[in-house]
Amino acid sequence: MGLSRLAALHGVATSFSPSADVTVPVPEGTVVAVLAALGVDAATPEAVREALAAAESAACSRLLPATLVVWTGEPLPPALTALPPGTVLTVRPEEPAPAPPSPMRVPAGGTVPAVSGPGAVRAATDPAASATYETPPQAAPAPGWWTEPPPGVHRLTVRAPGAQAETCTLVVAPARVPQPPGRSHGFLVQLYSLLSARSWGMGDLGDLADLASWSGRSLGAGFVQVNPLHAAVLGTPTDPSPYRPSSRRFPDPVHLHIESVPEYGHAPDPAALDELRRRAAELSEAVLNKGALIDRDAVWALKRQALDILVAVPLTPGRRAAYCDFLAAQGQALEDHALWCALAEVHGSDWHTWPPGLRDPRSKETARARAELLHRVDFHCRLAWLTDAQLAAAQRAAKDAGMAVGIVHDLAVGVHPGGADTWAQQDAFAHGMSVGAPPDAFNARGQDWGLPPWRPDALAASGYAPYRGLLRGLLAHAGALRIDHVMGLFRLWWVPEGRPPTEGTYVSHDAEAMLAVLVLEAHRAGTVVIGEDLGTVEPGVREALARRGVLGTSVLWFERDWSGTGRPLAPEQWREDCLATATTHDLPSTAARLTGDHVALRHRLGLLTRPLEEERTEDGTDTAEWLGLLSRLGMLPEGGDDEEAAVRAVHRFLLRTPARMAGVWLPDTIGDRRPQNLPGTWDQYPNWRLPIADAEGHPVTLEELAASPRLHRLMDVLRPRQEPPRTRTAPPGERPS
């Protein structure tokens, strides 16, 4: 019982329920290992007793939790209203809040105005604009004693009569994140897979801006959702998965469109750039016409050489000033990221293998190395600036094209254990642990994703600074943010190093605080938030997310009446607050699903757990149920044997649901049969390396996509009927004489 109680106090589960009627105990060794990763010794009965006594004493002696959340316009939390009469509270802004001045802010005269009611705000001459309150002399505070601080993250100090002062983090957040302005449809695409005629072997930010501009203006699209563009781990071969980055805080410069860098036209050796462009064209030609896979390492090798040339071009005074502003705004976080990149070029991409002195970002050895590598540190800072500028340009292009939302960026669950984030923020991560998923009906062995989790206690102690900084960077140029495995805001499955995923356990976050910080930062950025909430979801999670305005994700093939008949849900039964799609990057394309090609592919790769005919029968029955519903609703007049017509019918169905956003997987527009990622495979399948292709498997460029009759037949389904066609003027060379 002692270990279970200790685990509960630290948010560590000692059992889990894969289904409503099943409870599985967690191995004791797992609980001990996870507690150790949280800095709690539970290796012996005596250690458990000591740790439990300390934890219970700390819990009983505190008036407030480590983090307190106040939602704007909602009743105060019980922790505040239950404070003893006469308690004095001082609120000190921990960071500048980008909001209009409030009554709590110290005016020029240096005093805080009094708050009406039985309590009083005491005088404050602090330039940090602290405000002090006193609870009224009755058990239940009256409504007038508290004036809500502006939205932001603050420090709250309380002094109860006869007790020592204690401090906690106070998060004041709006009640909900911004919502999409009306209903919209848009594209979902893995950016690397979208090559244009000008790409350097893979899709880039120039292609993203062009896709957004074309689809917004010509197709009435309201958004384009892309894969995570986080910085990848340096080295060859690099992991092609965008969901296992070195850093989530900064974007990857491999996505730069080289010719759009302003210094490109002033390079002292244009011939060298021309040669690099020629070699890049060869990479694209191999991918588009010779069956080659996208080679991210080869693309980066060429772009890195080009960027070495461009970074050597002196910046104009205005550009230099803008760069200095960027450096100042990013501060230590960018300094650490760029230094990790410079050190990785010398010592390899896993900081655990570096010389011992360099494993600490604040050591004297690291400071010396920084001075020696200053030119490379500046190089990587410059690349972050250039990439940030092109991300901003893509969002501007989307909004200029009339998109209601614009670019939807994606936040991966975690980072590579040897990458920049874990080096720079070592105290924030649980070392020796990996995030994954417990065993379930689809994977009896569970999953280990190889991503170290954040420590909930460290986040709380820092006032959620790493999380806030991460969100602020991602939201800067986003119309919306998709959060992969959004359930991770509530709890994550931790797997101790050396143990199988079946021997993991859940560790809980302070979900209220994680949501409040998310809502606060999204509100500041004016950004919509979409949570990927597919699969097993803890009871209450979807409801909590919906209450805060976070949209869910609904995939057609999974939307069934699971608690009743098991049949496909009629469109009017779908939830409104969601992004509705037919597929995702981890699932078969719609054409493959309709034709059963995805079953054949898994059979060829030896991934089926049942006989082929059994799998085909079940899959065919599932598809036939959906096609039957589409036919009964009058959405499939051509009949179920026409695969292209069935794809259109699926999207007619999505449009019939009340979903706020309807997403079209871009490869679906031309009948691509191949998934971009096939979970459960590594070398058996070219995950994250395939270009978008047509129904015959031939790669297609952005220019060919834009001219595709099949694409336009599908988009006619989604284009609002009430909008008259836009009048356009043809270019001079195309005007009739």
C-alpha positions, 0 to 999 in steps of 0.5 A, spaced: 500 500 500 505 504 501 508 504 494 501 505 491 500 511 495 507 514 493 506 512 486 499 516 486 502 522 490 506 523 484 501 521 478 504 514 477 499 509 475 499 502 479 494 499 474 491 500 467 484 498 464 485 497 456 478 496 456 472 497 461 471 490 464 479 489 465 484 492 470 491 490 469 496 491 474 503 494 473 509 491 475 512 493 481 519 494 478 516 499 473 513 503 478 520 503 482 523 505 476 518 511 474 519 514 481 526 514 480 526 518 474 522 523 477 527 523 483 523 519 488 527 513 491 522 507 492 528 502 491 527 499 498 521 499 503 525 504 508 526 508 502 518 508 500 516 510 507 521 516 508 519 518 501 511 517 502 512 521 509 515 527 505 510 527 500 504 527 505 507 532 509 508 537 503 501 535 501 498 537 507 502 543 509 501 547 502 495 551 502 495 551 494 497 546 489 504 547 485 500 550 479 493 554 480 489 555 474 484 561 473 479 561 467 477 568 465 469 569 467 469 562 471 468 561 478 474 561 482 478 554 483 476 551 490 483 552 492 482 560 492 476 560 495 478 555 501 483 560 503 483 562 511 480 568 512 485 574 513 490 570 508 494 575 504 495 574 496 500 577 492 500 576 485 507 578 481 507 577 473 512 572 471 512 575 464 510 581 460 502 580 458 501 582 451 494 585 454 491 592 455 493 595 462 488 592 468 486 595 474 492 590 478 497 594 474 502 599 477 500 606 474 505 611 473 504 614 480 507 607 483 500 605 487 495 600 485 488 602 486 484 599 491 479 593 489 472 594 492 469 589 497 470 587 504 478 586 502 483 591 500 489 591 495 495 594 499 499 599 496 505 597 491 511 600 489 514 595 485 515 596 478 513 589 476 506 591 477 505 586 483 498 586 486 496 584 493 489 582 496 487 580 503 481 575 504 475 578 507 474 576 515 469 570 513 469 563 511 467 564 504 470 570 500 465 575 497 465 576 490 468 583 490 475 581 494 478 578 488 480 582 481 482 578 476 489 579 473 490 579 466 491 573 462 498 570 463 503 566 467 504 569 474 507 568 481 502 567 487 504 568 494 500 567 500 501 568 507 495 565 511 495 568 519 500 564 523 503 560 517 509 561 513 509 564 506 508 559 500 508 561 492 505 557 486 504 559 479 498 562 477 495 561 470 490 566 468 487 563 461 481 565 457 475 560 457 476 557 450 481 557 444 479 561 438 475 557 433 475 557 426 471 562 422 465 558 420 466 551 416 471 550 411 475 545 407 482 544 406 488 539 404 492 535 408 499 533 406 506 531 408 510 537 405 516 533 403 512 529 398 509 535 394 515 536 389 514 542 384 518 543 378 523 548 382 524 543 388 530 541 390 528 533 391 523 534 396 517 539 397 519 546 401 516 552 404 516 555 397 511 549 395 507 550 401 506 557 400 504 556 392 499 550 394 496 555 399 495 560 394 493 556 389 488 552 393 485 558 397 484 562 390 482 557 385 479 552 390 476 556 396 480 552 401 480 554 408 487 551 410 493 546 409 495 542 414 502 539 414 506 534 417 511 537 423 516 541 420 521 540 427 528 540 426 531 533 425 537 530 428 543 532 424 547 526 421 547 521 415 543 517 415 538 521 419 531 519 421 526 521 416 520 521 420 518 528 422 515 525 428 522 524 432 525 530 431 532 533 434 528 539 437 520 541 437 522 548 438 525 550 432 524 548 424 528 544 420 532 549 414 531 543 410 525 546 408 528 552 406 526 554 398 533 556 397 532 561 391 527 565 396 533 567 400 534 574 399 541 574 399 541 569 393 541 574 388 547 577 391 552 571 391 559 572 389 559 565 386 553 564 382 556 559 378 557 555 384 549 556 386 547 554 379 551 547 379 548 546 386 541 547 382 543 542 377 544 537 382 538 538 385 534 538 379 537 531 378 535 529 385 528 531 383 528 528 376 530 521 379 524 521 384 519 524 379 521 519 373 526 514 375 523 511 381 527 513 386 525 515 393 526 522 397 533 522 399 533 527 405 540 527 406 542 528 399 537 534 399 540 537 405 547 536 403 546 540 397 542 546 401 547 546 406 552 548 401 548 553 398 546 556 405 554 556 406 554 561 400 548 565 402 550 566 409 557 569 407 553 574 403 553 581 408 546 583 410 544 589 408 543 594 414 535 593 415 536 585 414 542 585 419 537 589 424 531 584 423 536 578 424 538 582 431 531 583 433 530 575 432 536 573 436 534 577 441 527 575 441 529 567 441 534 568 446 537 562 450 533 557 447 536 559 440 543 559 442 542 552 445 539 550 439 545 553 434 550 550 439 548 543 439 548 543 432 555 546 431 557 541 436 553 535 433 557 537 426 564 535 430 562 530 435 556 526 432 548 527 433 547 524 440 550 528 446 550 522 450 557 520 446 560 527 446 566 528 451 563 529 458 564 536 459 560 538 453 554 534 455 552 539 460 550 546 456 552 550 462 559 547 463 566 551 462 568 546 456 561 548 453 563 555 453 570 554 450 567 550 445 562 555 443 567 561 442 571 556 438 565 554 434 562 561 434 561 562 426 558 555 426 553 557 431 551 564 428 550 559 421 545 555 425 542 561 428 541 564 421 538 558 418 533 558 424 531 566 422 531 564 414 526 558 416 522 562 420 521 568 415 519 563 410 514 560 415 511 567 416 511 568 408 507 561 407 502 563 412 501 570 409 500 567 402 495 563 405 491 569 408 492 573 402 489 567 398 483 568 402 484 562 407 480 562 413 485 559 417 491 558 413 497 553 415 495 548 420 502 546 423 503 539 427 506 538 434 509 531 435 509 528 441 516 528 443 523 528 441 529 524 439 533 522 446 540 525 443 537 531 440 538 538 441 532 539 446 534 533 451 541 536 451 539 544 452 533 542 457 536 536 461 532 537 467 525 537 464 526 530 461 525 523 464 531 520 462 531 512 462 524 513 460 520 512 453 513 514 451 509 509 448 502 506 448 500 500 452 498 493 449 491 493 446 486 490 441 490 492 435 497 491 438 498 486 443 505 487 444 504 495 446 509 500 443 515 504 444 516 510 440 523 512 443 521 519 445 523 521 452 517 524 456 517 531 460 517 530 467 511 533 470 514 535 476 519 539 473 514 542 468 510 545 474 516 547 478 518 551 472 512 554 471 511 550 465 516 555 461 519 549 456 512 548 454 510 555 454 516 557 449 515 551 445 507 553 444 509 560 442 514 558 437 510 553 433 504 558 434 507 564 431 506 563 424 500 558 424 493 559 423 492 552 427 496 547 431 494 540 430 497 536 437 499 529 435 496 524 441 493 530 444 491 525 450 498 526 452 496 533 455 493 528 460 497 522 461 503 518 457 505 511 457 512 511 460 516 505 458 523 504 462 529 503 458 530 495 457 523 493 459 518 491 453 512 496 452 508 491 456 511 493 462 510 500 462 505 505 466 501 511 465 504 518 468 499 523 469 500 531 468 496 536 471 491 536 465 488 543 468 495 547 467 497 544 461 490 546 458 490 553 461 497 554 458 495 551 451 489 556 451 493 562 453 498 561 448 493 560 442 489 566 445 495 570 444 496 568 437 489 567 435 490 560 433 485 554 432 487 548 436 486 541 433 487 535 437 489 528 434 484 524 439 484 517 435 484 510 439 484 509 446 482 515 450 481 516 457 474 517 459 473 525 460 478 527 456 474 529 449 469 532 454 475 536 457 478 538 450 471 540 447 470 545 453 476 549 452 474 549 444 480 544 442 477 541 436 477 533 435 479 529 429 474 524 426 476 519 421 470 516 417 472 509 417 472 509 425 466 513 426 461 507 428 456 506 433 461 503 438 456 503 444 450 500 440 449 497 433 457 498 431 454 500 424 457 507 421 454 513 424 450 517 420 453 524 418 448 528 423 451 524 428 458 526 428 460 531 433 461 538 430 467 540 434 472 536 429 476 536 423 473 530 419 477 526 414 477 520 410 484 518 412 491 520 415 498 519 414 498 513 418 492 510 415 491 507 408 489 512 402 482 512 401 483 509 394 487 503 397 481 502 403 476 502 397 479 497 393 482 493 399 490 494 396 492 496 403 490 489 405 494 486 400 500 490 401 500 488 409 500 481 406 506 482 402 510 485 408 508 479 412 504 484 417 497 480 417 496 476 424 490 472 421 489 469 414 489 473 408 482 471 406 479 472 413 482 479 413 479 481 406 473 478 408 472 483 414 475 489 410 470 488 405 464 487 409 467 494 413 467 497 406 461 495 403 457 497 410 460 504 408 458 504 401 451 502 402 450 508 407 453 512 402 448 509 396 442 510 401 444 517 402 444 518 395 451 520 395 454 515 390 449 515 384 455 512 380 455 505 384 460 502 388 464 499 383 467 506 381 473 507 385 474 515 383 466 516 384 466 512 391 472 517 393 468 523 391 462 520 395 466 519 401 468 527 401 460 528 400 459 525 406 464 529 410 461 535 407 454 533 410 457 532 417 457 538 422 464 538 422 467 545 423 473 543 418 473 537 413 480 535 411 482 532 404 488 528 404 492 531 398 494 524 395 486 522 395 485 527 390 489 523 384 488 516 387 494 515 390 494 508 393 500 508 397 500 510 405 506 515 407 507 511 413 506 504 415 506 503 422 509 497 424 515 497 419 522 500 418 526 497 413 520 493 410 517 499 407 519 506 405 516 510 410 516 518 409 520 518 403 514 517 398 512 523 393 505 524 391 503 519 386 497 518 381 493 511 381 498 508 377 503 510 382 507 515 377 509 521 382 506 528 380 508 535 381 504 540 384 503 543 377 500 537 375 496 536 381 493 543 379 491 541 372 489 534 374 482 533 372 481 528 377 483 533 382 478 538 380 472 533 379 473 531 387 474 539 389 467 540 385 464 536 391 467 541 396 467 547 393 461 552 396 455 552 391 453 559 393 459 562 391 459 565 384 466 563 380 471 568 381 473 572 375 480 572 373 484 576 368 489 571 364 496 573 363 498 577 357 501 571 353 494 567 354 489 572 352 485 571 346 487 576 340 
